[in-house]
Amino acid sequence: MALLLGTDVVHIPRVSKALERFGDRFLQRLYTPQEQADCWRDRPPSSAPPPEVIKRLAGRWAAKEAIVKALGTGWTGMGYTDIEIRRSPHGAPTVHLHRAAHRRWSALCGDRPAPWQLSISHDGDYAFAVAIALATVAPREPLLPVEPSPIE
C-alpha cells in the first residue's frame, strides 16, 4: 500500500487577475468545459465573473496542484486539463484523471481505480486543497528516493 498526499494554497486575487488579463485563454488552458460549467453553475459565463465563481476556480486550481504533488510529478509532462475536478450529485469534489495524469496513476498503481479523497476550502483571499489517494497495489516505481539517515 502507498499513501499519496498533496496539498496546495492559491491566492484568489491571482485567479481574478489572470481572468482579467487572459480571459477565455486562461479558462481553456486550466479548466475543462465541465469544470467551467460547475464553477458557473446556474450563471451564464460572463466577462466579469462574480466572486463565488472566482473562488471555485481558485479551489479547483489548488486541488489540481495538490493532486500533481501527490502523484509526485509536478506539472512535468502534464497539462492542467489532464486533471479534472467535478462535483458529485451531492456537491462533493471528485477527481478524474485524463491523459498524462491517468498514465502516471497507472505507472504507480496499475489499472485499479484511483480512490481520491479531496478537500477544498476557502478563507479570505485563499483557497486550500488537500488530496489523498490510497494505492491498493505496490507502486511499480519509487514515489520518493529514500536514503537511510545516520543515527546521531
Secondary structure as the mmCIF struct_conf table of DSSP 4:
data_model
#
loop_
_struct_conf.conf_type_id
_struct_conf.id
_struct_conf.beg_label_comp_id
_struct_conf.beg_label_asym_id
_struct_conf.beg_label_seq_id
_struct_conf.end_label_comp_id
_struct_conf.end_label_asym_id
_struct_conf.end_label_seq_id
STRN STRN1 ALA A 2 HIS A 11
HELX_RH_AL_P HELX_RH_AL_P1 ILE A 12 PHE A 22
TURN_TY1_P TURN_TY1_P1 GLY A 23 GLY A 23
HELX_RH_AL_P HELX_RH_AL_P2 ASP A 24 LEU A 30
HELX_RH_AL_P HELX_RH_AL_P3 PRO A 33 TRP A 40
TURN_TY1_P TURN_TY1_P2 ARG A 41 ASP A 42
BEND BEND1 ARG A 43 ARG A 43
HELX_LH_PP_P HELX_LH_PP_P1 PRO A 44 PRO A 45
BEND BEND2 SER A 47 ALA A 48
HELX_RH_AL_P HELX_RH_AL_P4 PRO A 51 LEU A 71
TURN_TY1_P TURN_TY1_P3 GLY A 72 GLY A 72
TURN_TY1_P TURN_TY1_P4 GLY A 74 GLY A 77
HELX_RH_3T_P HELX_RH_3T_P1 TYR A 80 ASP A 82
STRN STRN2 ILE A 83 ARG A 87
TURN_TY1_P TURN_TY1_P5 PRO A 89 HIS A 90
BEND BEND3 GLY A 91 GLY A 91
STRN STRN3 PRO A 93 LEU A 97
HELX_RH_AL_P HELX_RH_AL_P5 ARG A 99 CYS A 109
TURN_TY1_P TURN_TY1_P6 GLY A 110 ASP A 111
BEND BEND4 ARG A 112 ARG A 112
STRN STRN4 TRP A 116 ASP A 123
TURN_TY1_P TURN_TY1_P7 GLY A 124 ASP A 125
STRN STRN5 TYR A 126 ALA A 135
BEND BEND5 THR A 136 VAL A 137
BEND BEND6 ARG A 140 GLU A 141
BEND BEND7 LEU A 143 LEU A 144
HELX_LH_PP_P HELX_LH_PP_P2 PRO A 148 ILE A 151
#
